Amino acid sequence: TVIASVNSSLNSKVGRKPKLSAGTVEQALSKAGGNKAKAARLLGVGRATLYNFLNDHNEITV
């Protein structure tokens, strides 16, 4: 049924976190001109997630 299909689609997306890598974060920051909020939006994550990633990966410079 349509409802089952929608529920299945929603369930497959709930709880999924985008995978961040140093390369994708660097590309997003570059594209966003160093603006972390814009970079987070480009990556599909929250600002806090991006800040936590950057804190854990000191090799990435903005």
ChimeraX attribute file (.defattr): number of C-alpha atoms within 10 A of each C-alpha:
attribute: neighborCount
match mode: 1-to-1
recipient: residues
	/A:1	5
	/A:2	7
	/A:3	8
	/A:4	9
	/A:5	10
	/A:6	11
	/A:7	10
	/A:8	11
	/A:9	11
	/A:10	11
	/A:11	11
	/A:12	10
	/A:13	9
	/A:14	8
	/A:15	8
	/A:16	8
	/A:17	9
	/A:18	9
	/A:19	9
	/A:20	14
	/A:21	11
	/A:22	14
	/A:23	10
	/A:24	14
	/A:25	20
	/A:26	17
	/A:27	16
	/A:28	20
	/A:29	22
	/A:30	14
	/A:31	13
	/A:32	16
	/A:33	12
	/A:34	15
	/A:35	13
	/A:36	21
	/A:37	17
	/A:38	17
	/A:39	24
	/A:40	20
	/A:41	14
	/A:42	17
	/A:43	19
	/A:44	15
	/A:45	16
	/A:46	15
	/A:47	16
	/A:48	12
	/A:49	13
	/A:50	20
	/A:51	14
	/A:52	10
	/A:53	16
	/A:54	18
	/A:55	11
	/A:56	10
	/A:57	12
	/A:58	9
	/A:59	9
	/A:60	14
	/A:61	9
	/A:62	11
